[in-house]
Amino acid sequence: MKKLAILLSISFGILFTSCKKDINEPKDSTPETMEELQVPAGFNWKTTKDITLTLTATGNGIVVVSNQQNVPYQKAYLSPSQPYVMKLSLPAYEKQVKVKFAGQEGLIELNGENLQYLFN
């Protein structure tokens, strides 16, 4: 009986130590120095984009150009039927801007460098 207990304890010891899962951890590919950093040749490092916005209105008033959270980028005074050209430097992640004028509100898609908007 004593031999059986010893054999069982040795068997369990071998069984539990031999059944070990192999863990293949991925190698950390984060560069440690700037020389190791690999950036594609066409990568755009700019964090802003420049937009030229031409606004035209049928009346006098102040126009406000803002982001989606109503944080104003620029304000200007518009005269009737006289185009106002505004140069904006916006964060690169912006896809739209809001324009407000005399109770009117509109969204402008930032899909080019030269954009126009007409208030009725």
ABEGO torsion letter per residue (X at the ends): XAAAAAAAAAAAAAAAAABBBBBBBBBBABBABAAABBBBAABBABABBBBBBBBBBABBEBBBBBBAAGBBABBBBBBBGBBBBBBBBBBAABABBBBBBGGBBBBBBBABABBBBBBX
